[in-house]
Amino acid sequence: MARRRFFFCAISGRRRIGKTSLIQEAIRRRGLTDKTLYIQVPDSDERGVAQAFEDAIEDSGNPFAREASANFLAIAIYLRAFWWVGGISIIDEFQYFHRKALSSFQSLLQSRIDEARAGDLHGGLFTLGSIHTEMTAILEDRASPLFNRVTDRLEVCHWDFETLFEMFRAHAVNDPRHRLFLWSLFEGVPKFYRDCFDHGALIPSSDYRKSTLRKMFFEGSSPLKDEADNWFLRELRGRYDTVLTLLARLGPLSHGQLKAEYDRAGPAQENQLAGYLKVLIEKYGMVEKLQPILSADRQRNARYAIADNFLSAWLAAIQRNVRLARIRPIEETVAKADVSLQTHEGYAFEKLVRQITEECSRKGVGDFPLTELVAGYWNKADGSDIEIDMIALDETNRRIRFGSCKRSASAHDTQALASFEEHVARFLATKTGAPYRDWRIEKAVYAPIFSSFEREALGRAGMLCVDMDDFERWLTF
């Protein structure tokens, strides 16, 4: 916007991450509110989309609103005129123009963008989208009319942990267990924490778990009770929801484990599940394929897991209990959801440790500089032989760290430590682990918080102790 010439900026990111808010704040700060047109594209046909454009133009109070009529050509012409006078248009849910019924708008928009760039206009176009593959198909496919028209790109990601710690301190959320609970639900999505603030769910209390669940999901005014259905699952058809629910409730699963559970609802064609997984991974980004560290992509011991904490928590524990609350007391259903979430929280903590370790290394802080992304290791899909929560490599200094993650420090008991040691020894005896036998070997245990007594006892057992307070100290001081 500061260049004073036409721009076409494509912004992508998960739903509710704050793409629209980011633009609105930038426009407000530059005093351009009166020169802005915001259109949210509905999942409809040309008439429905054109109507949404007309409504947006009329709501903006633009005196030329009547010149736009209910077809794509007239709207494209209007946008070009709007840019001519320095207007900034924002088209949200732009990925819908990848649909066959709406794709004709791409060519019409291309012509007006080319005219705007040639005419040295001062306005601009923001396009926002939450489905990465469809945005890519519209903007980066060489066969697309809009190929090579984008002047700027921006990927809006989750808050990093440094920002999260700043936010937690600002709201006096200092208990690491409280922080983990919130992150396991809302990850780094600003919108969710704003909702928590607005509904008094960021206030520390002894019953923060049940209070947060009740306020955010179970009461009549709860802002997130329909969030997953409205923003994540509404576009899915077929048995996608079955696949997602299985992954949420049973944790990361191999293809064989997932297929066995999936077939309980009725045998599927051999390629049906694979097709569902491909769409959920590549199109929607709802599922991620996890590979053991140091493994090749062709290995068949991959696992599948839901990529988003909020969606995983919803399907694993919250959705069924929100529905149950229609016929049972809220306190009972909240308590059931809280218990079910504890398993989800264990998986979420492993994910947190891996991500925050990478952030520390990227920012040059912490106690372990990485030369490879952190990942877990297993040599069998079910983890029956070797299962290690995380392995970190520092090839520069020939260091390898094995990590065990527990959502409670007390879970690192004698039996758990013995099992951890055994799995590390088995790894080093494998062909994959053999090259690291003469490296400096570190064994670390992770938990939200360790007491000084626990640190001393675990240290005597040869373990490094790392908790969320350590990570915060490294990232913020």
C-alpha positions in Angstrom: 0.0 0.0 0.0 2.9 2.3 0.6 4.3 1.9 -2.9 1.6 4.1 -4.4 1.1 1.8 -7.4 -1.2 -1.1 -8.2 -0.6 -4.3 -6.3 -2.2 -7.8 -6.4 -1.4 -9.4 -3.0 -2.3 -13.0 -2.3 -2.7 -13.9 1.4 -3.1 -17.5 2.6 -3.5 -19.2 5.9 -5.8 -21.5 7.9 -9.3 -20.4 8.7 -9.6 -17.9 11.6 -5.9 -17.2 11.6 -6.5 -13.5 11.2 -6.0 -12.7 7.5 -8.9 -10.3 7.3 -8.1 -8.6 10.6 -4.5 -8.1 9.4 -5.6 -6.2 6.3 -8.3 -4.3 8.2 -5.8 -3.1 10.7 -3.3 -2.0 8.0 -6.1 -0.1 6.2 -7.2 1.6 9.4 -3.7 2.7 10.3 -3.3 4.2 6.8 -6.6 6.0 6.9 -8.0 4.2 3.9 -11.2 2.8 5.3 -13.4 4.9 3.0 -11.5 3.6 0.0 -11.9 -0.1 0.8 -14.3 -2.7 -0.6 -14.5 -6.1 1.2 -16.3 -9.0 -0.5 -16.7 -12.5 1.1 -17.3 -15.0 -1.7 -20.0 -17.5 -1.0 -19.9 -21.1 -2.0 -22.5 -20.5 -4.6 -23.1 -20.1 -8.4 -22.4 -17.0 -10.4 -25.6 -15.3 -9.5 -25.0 -15.8 -5.8 -21.4 -14.5 -6.0 -22.5 -11.5 -8.0 -25.1 -10.7 -5.5 -22.5 -10.8 -2.7 -20.4 -8.3 -4.8 -23.5 -6.0 -5.3 -24.3 -6.1 -1.6 -20.7 -5.3 -0.6 -20.6 -2.4 -3.1 -23.9 -1.0 -1.8 -22.9 -1.4 1.9 -19.7 0.5 1.1 -21.8 3.6 0.2 -20.0 4.0 -3.1 -21.9 6.3 -5.4 -21.2 4.1 -8.4 -22.9 1.0 -6.8 -25.7 1.0 -9.4 -23.3 0.5 -12.2 -22.5 -3.1 -11.1 -25.0 -5.7 -12.2 -25.5 -9.3 -11.5 -22.7 -10.8 -13.7 -19.0 -11.3 -13.6 -18.1 -9.0 -16.5 -19.8 -6.0 -14.9 -18.1 -6.6 -11.6 -14.7 -7.0 -13.2 -15.2 -3.7 -14.9 -16.3 -2.1 -11.7 -13.2 -3.3 -9.8 -10.9 -1.8 -12.5 -12.7 1.6 -12.1 -12.5 1.3 -8.3 -8.7 0.8 -8.5 -8.5 3.7 -10.8 -9.6 6.1 -8.0 -7.2 4.5 -5.6 -9.6 1.9 -4.1 -8.4 -1.3 -2.3 -10.6 -4.4 -2.9 -10.4 -7.4 -0.6 -11.8 -10.7 -2.0 -12.1 -13.3 0.8 -12.5 -17.1 0.2 -10.9 -16.5 -3.2 -10.3 -20.2 -3.6 -14.0 -20.7 -4.6 -13.1 -19.3 -8.0 -11.3 -22.5 -8.7 -14.7 -24.2 -9.0 -15.8 -24.8 -12.5 -19.1 -22.8 -12.1 -17.1 -19.7 -11.1 -13.8 -20.1 -13.0 -14.8 -17.7 -15.8 -14.3 -14.8 -13.4 -10.5 -15.5 -13.5 -10.1 -14.5 -17.1 -12.2 -11.4 -16.6 -10.2 -10.4 -13.6 -6.9 -11.0 -15.4 -7.8 -8.5 -18.1 -8.6 -5.8 -15.6 -5.4 -6.5 -13.6 -3.3 -6.2 -16.7 -5.0 -2.9 -17.5 -4.5 -1.7 -14.0 -0.8 -2.5 -14.0 -0.3 -0.9 -17.4 -2.1 2.2 -16.3 0.0 2.8 -13.2 -3.0 2.9 -10.9 -2.7 3.5 -7.2 -5.3 1.0 -6.0 -4.9 -2.7 -5.3 -6.3 -6.1 -4.8 -6.0 -8.5 -1.8 -7.1 -12.0 -2.3 -7.5 -14.2 0.8 -7.8 -18.0 0.8 -7.7 -20.9 3.3 -7.4 -23.9 0.9 -3.8 -23.9 -0.2 -4.1 -26.2 -3.2 -7.0 -24.3 -4.8 -5.3 -20.9 -4.2 -2.1 -22.4 -5.8 -4.1 -23.7 -8.8 -5.6 -20.3 -9.4 -2.5 -18.3 -9.0 0.5 -20.5 -9.8 -0.7 -23.0 -12.4 0.8 -22.0 -15.8 -2.6 -22.7 -17.4 -4.4 -20.4 -15.1 -5.4 -16.9 -16.4 -4.0 -15.3 -13.3 -0.6 -17.0 -13.5 2.2 -14.5 -12.9 -0.1 -11.7 -12.0 0.5 -11.7 -8.3 2.9 -8.9 -7.1 3.1 -10.0 -3.5 2.5 -13.1 -1.4 2.0 -13.5 2.4 1.5 -16.6 4.4 -0.2 -15.9 7.8 0.9 -18.5 10.3 0.2 -19.3 13.9 1.7 -17.1 16.6 5.1 -18.4 17.4 5.9 -19.4 21.0 7.7 -16.2 21.8 4.5 -14.3 21.0 2.4 -16.8 22.9 4.5 -16.4 26.0 4.2 -12.6 25.8 0.4 -13.0 25.5 0.2 -15.4 28.4 2.3 -13.1 30.7 0.1 -10.1 29.7 -3.0 -12.0 31.0 -1.2 -13.6 34.1 -1.5 -17.1 32.7 1.7 -18.2 34.3 1.0 -21.9 35.2 2.7 -24.0 32.5 -0.1 -26.6 32.8 -2.7 -23.9 32.0 -0.6 -22.8 29.1 -0.4 -26.3 27.7 -4.1 -26.8 28.1 -4.9 -23.6 26.1 -2.3 -24.5 23.4 -3.6 -28.0 23.1 -7.0 -26.5 22.2 -6.2 -23.2 20.4 -2.5 -23.6 19.3 -1.4 -20.2 18.0 -4.6 -18.9 16.5 -5.2 -15.3 17.7 -9.0 -15.4 17.0 -9.5 -18.1 19.6 -7.5 -16.3 22.3 -9.4 -13.1 21.6 -12.6 -15.1 22.1 -11.3 -16.5 25.4 -10.5 -12.9 26.5 -13.9 -11.6 25.6 -15.6 -14.5 27.5 -13.4 -14.3 30.6 -11.6 -17.6 29.9 -8.1 -16.2 30.1 -8.4 -15.6 33.9 -6.3 -17.9 36.0 -8.3 -20.0 38.4 -8.1 -23.4 40.2 -10.8 -24.8 37.8 -9.4 -23.2 34.6 -9.9 -26.4 32.6 -13.6 -26.9 33.2 -14.3 -23.1 33.2 -12.7 -22.7 29.8 -14.5 -25.6 28.3 -17.9 -24.5 29.7 -17.5 -20.8 28.6 -16.0 -21.5 25.2 -18.0 -24.6 24.1 -21.0 -25.6 26.3 -23.0 -22.5 27.2 -25.7 -20.9 25.1 -23.4 -17.9 24.3 -20.3 -20.0 23.8 -18.5 -18.7 20.7 -16.9 -21.9 19.6 -19.6 -24.5 20.0 -20.3 -24.5 16.2 -16.8 -23.4 15.0 -15.6 -26.7 13.7 -18.7 -27.5 11.8 -19.0 -24.0 10.3 -15.4 -23.5 9.4 -13.6 -26.8 9.1 -16.1 -29.5 8.2 -18.8 -27.8 6.2 -17.1 -28.5 2.8 -16.4 -32.2 3.4 -18.6 -34.8 1.9 -18.6 -38.6 2.1 -16.7 -40.4 4.9 -14.1 -37.7 5.4 -15.5 -37.1 8.9 -15.1 -40.8 9.8 -11.4 -40.7 8.9 -10.9 -37.5 10.9 -12.8 -38.8 13.9 -10.8 -42.0 14.0 -7.5 -40.1 13.8 -8.6 -37.7 16.6 -9.8 -40.3 19.0 -7.1 -43.0 18.4 -4.1 -40.8 17.9 -1.6 -41.1 15.1 -2.3 -44.2 13.1 -0.6 -46.2 10.4 -2.4 -46.8 7.2 -3.1 -50.4 8.2 -4.4 -49.4 11.6 -6.6 -46.7 10.1 -7.9 -49.0 7.4 -8.8 -51.7 10.0 -10.8 -49.1 12.0 -12.3 -47.5 8.9 -13.5 -50.9 7.6 -15.5 -51.5 10.8 -18.1 -49.1 9.3 -18.3 -51.2 6.2 -15.5 -52.5 3.9 -14.2 -49.8 1.6 -12.7 -50.1 -1.9 -8.9 -50.5 -1.7 -8.2 -47.0 -3.0 -11.1 -45.2 -1.3 -9.3 -44.5 2.0 -6.1 -43.5 0.2 -8.2 -41.0 -1.8 -9.7 -39.5 1.3 -6.3 -39.2 2.9 -4.8 -37.5 -0.2 -7.5 -34.9 -0.2 -7.3 -34.3 3.6 -3.5 -33.9 3.3 -3.0 -32.1 0.1 -6.1 -30.0 -0.4 -7.4 -29.1 3.1 -4.2 -29.6 5.2 -6.3 -31.2 7.9 -4.1 -34.3 8.1 -0.3 -34.7 8.1 1.7 -37.7 7.2 4.4 -38.3 9.9 7.6 -40.1 9.0 10.2 -41.4 11.6 13.3 -39.3 11.7 16.0 -40.3 9.2 13.5 -42.4 7.2 12.9 -42.3 3.5 9.5 -41.2 2.1 9.1 -44.6 0.5 9.1 -46.4 3.8 5.8 -47.9 4.8 5.7 -47.1 8.5 4.3 -43.6 8.2 1.6 -42.5 10.5 -1.3 -40.1 10.0 -2.5 -37.5 12.4 -4.8 -34.4 12.4 -2.6 -31.4 11.8 -4.8 -28.8 13.8 -5.1 -28.9 17.6 -8.5 -27.3 17.6 -10.0 -29.8 15.1 -8.4 -32.7 16.9 -9.6 -31.7 20.3 -13.1 -31.1 18.9 -13.4 -34.5 17.3 -11.6 -36.4 20.0 -13.6 -35.1 23.0 -15.6 -31.9 22.7 -18.1 -32.5 19.9 -19.7 -35.6 21.3 -20.1 -34.0 24.8 -21.5 -30.8 23.4 -24.2 -32.9 21.8 -24.7 -34.9 25.0 -25.2 -31.6 26.9 -28.5 -31.2 25.2 -29.9 -34.0 27.4 -27.5 -34.2 30.3 -26.3 -31.6 32.8 -23.5 -29.3 31.5 -21.2 -30.0 34.5 -21.4 -33.7 33.8 -20.6 -33.3 30.1 -17.8 -30.8 30.7 -16.2 -33.2 33.1 -16.4 -36.0 30.5 -14.8 -33.8 27.9 -12.0 -32.8 30.3 -11.1 -36.4 30.9 -11.1 -37.3 27.2 -8.9 -34.3 26.4 -6.1 -35.5 28.6 -5.1 -38.1 26.0 -5.3 -35.5 23.3 -3.2 -33.2 25.4 -0.4 -35.8 25.7 0.0 -35.9 21.9 -0.2 -32.1 21.7 2.6 -31.8 24.2 4.9 -33.9 22.0 4.0 -31.6 19.1 4.7 -28.6 21.3 8.1 -29.8 22.3 9.1 -30.5 18.7 7.9 -27.2 17.4 9.4 -25.1 20.2 12.7 -26.8 20.0 12.9 -25.9 16.3 11.9 -22.3 17.1 14.6 -22.0 19.7 17.2 -23.4 17.3 16.0 -21.1 14.5 16.4 -18.0 16.7 19.8 -19.1 18.0 18.7 -19.7 21.6 18.2 -22.8 23.8 20.5 -25.6 24.7 20.5 -27.6 21.4 21.2 -26.2 17.9 19.6 -28.3 15.3 20.9 -29.4 11.9 17.7 -31.4 11.1 14.0 -30.9 12.0 13.0 -32.7 15.2 10.9 -35.8 14.8 9.9 -39.0 16.6 11.2 -42.5 15.7 9.5 -45.8 15.4 10.5 -48.8 13.4 7.1 -50.5 13.4 3.9 -48.8 12.8 2.4 -49.7 16.1 5.5 -48.8 18.1 5.8 -52.2 19.7 9.5 -52.5 19.1 11.0 -49.0 19.3 9.1 -45.9 20.1 10.9 -42.6 20.9 9.0 -39.4 21.2 11.7 -37.2 19.7 15.2 -37.3 18.3 17.2 -34.1 17.7 20.5 -34.0 15.7 23.4 -31.5 16.0 25.7 -32.8 13.3 28.1 -29.9 13.7 29.0 -31.0 17.3 28.2 -34.7 16.8 25.4 -34.6 19.4 22.2 -36.6 19.4 19.4 -36.0 21.9 16.7 -38.5 22.7 13.6 -37.1 24.3 10.7 -38.5 26.3 7.6 -36.3 26.7 5.0 -36.6 29.4 2.2 -34.1 30.3 3.0 -34.7 34.0 6.5 -34.7 35.4 5.5 -37.5 37.8 4.9 -39.8 34.8 8.7 -39.9 34.3 8.9 -42.7 36.9 11.3 -45.6 37.3 9.4 -47.8 34.9 9.0 -45.1 32.3 12.8 -44.2 32.4 13.8 -47.9 32.1 11.5 -48.3 29.0 13.0 -45.0 27.6 16.6 -46.3 28.1 15.7 -49.6 26.5 14.2 -48.0 23.4 17.2 -45.7 23.0 19.5 -48.8 23.2 17.5 -50.6 20.6 17.6 -47.6 18.3 21.4 -47.4 18.5 21.6 -51.1 17.7 19.7 -50.6 14.4 21.2 -49.9 11.1 19.7 -46.4 11.3 21.1 -45.7 14.7 24.5 -47.3 14.4 26.3 -44.2 12.9 25.5 -42.3 16.1 26.9 -44.6 18.7 30.1 -42.7 19.0 28.4 -39.3 19.1 27.6 -37.4 22.4 24.4 -39.1 23.5 21.9 -37.0 25.5 18.7 -38.3 27.1 16.2 -35.6 28.0 12.8 -35.7 29.6 10.2 -33.1 29.0 7.1 -32.0 31.0 5.2 -28.7 31.4 7.0 -28.1 34.7 9.5 -29.9 36.9 10.0 -29.2 40.6 13.6 -28.8 41.9 13.3 -32.1 43.6 12.2 -33.8 40.4 15.1 -32.2 38.5 17.6 -33.5 41.1 16.2 -37.0 41.1 16.0 -37.2 37.3 19.4 -35.7 37.0 20.9 -38.5 39.1 19.3 -40.9 36.7 21.3 -39.3 33.9 18.4 -37.3 32.4 18.3 -33.7 31.3 15.1 -31.9 32.4 13.5 -29.4 30.1 10.1 -27.7 30.8 8.1 -24.9 29.5 9.7 -22.4 31.8 13.1 -23.2 30.3 11.7 -22.6 26.8 10.2 -19.3 27.9 13.4 -18.2 29.5 15.4 -19.0 26.3 12.9 -17.3 24.0 12.2 -14.1 25.9 15.2 -13.1 28.0 
